[in-house]
Amino acid sequence: MPISRRRRGRAATQAARSGNITTTTRRKKTNKFYIVASVVIAVLVISSFAFASFSGGGHGGGGNANAYVKGIGVEQDLMAQSIHVPETDLVEYSTTPPTSGDHWTTPQACGFYEDGLDDERTTHNLEHSNIVVSYNLTDESQVDALKSAISDIGKANVWGVTRFYDKIPAGQVAVAAWGVLDTMEGVDADRIKLFFETYAGSLGPEFINCNGINTPHIR
């Protein structure tokens, strides 16, 4: 029996409507997919920033380790306490030079100090995640070599204190961070630089660079 034009028209309209519904449903599913994907990506990006801040990135220190790195210096046991003491007090430290412990209230400004500095002063720098380089070099040419090595380390300008130190054997250089110590005979510029790159501004209870104290200088 022939189908009337009216019925054919209705059938075509219904088919078209059915097709539109299917297309609309597919578009909705696609849009939902992109929305979910966008939310997931946003969460991952935000999480990465949060992790960076938590792990030390927010300090702007420039260091790349928040713990001891095997092979770069020797890890030292931390002393039982680390508090401020009057600047008339002397502290007995567990290592020479110190790598932790009680200390005076005011840290030292970054720089190169040929007249030496007290352990109680520089230990406060260590608490701030600074690096303390101690040397007992009797040859002036070696002292000049150490000055050159330190000046070539950008981080030393904001994270480093270098001082003469006669409590270590003659001819020796000791590089200290909070809980880490490296000692060497003479001046090993690459070794000192690696120590700074690893621990400067990242290893210690606090993260305060020398720019917050005074203008860094070498004298």
Secondary structure, 3 states (H helix, E strand, C coil): CCCCHHHHHHHHHHHHHHHHHHHHHHHHHHHHHHHHHHHHHHHHHHHHHHHHHHCCHHHCCCCCCCCCCCCCCEECCCCCCCCEECCCCCCCCCCCCCCCCCEECCCCCCEEECCCCCHHHHHHHHHCCCEEEEEECCCHHHHHHHHHHHHCCCCHHHHEEEEECCCCCCCEEEEEECCEEEEEECCCHHHHHHHHHHHCCCCCCCCCCHHHCCCCCCC
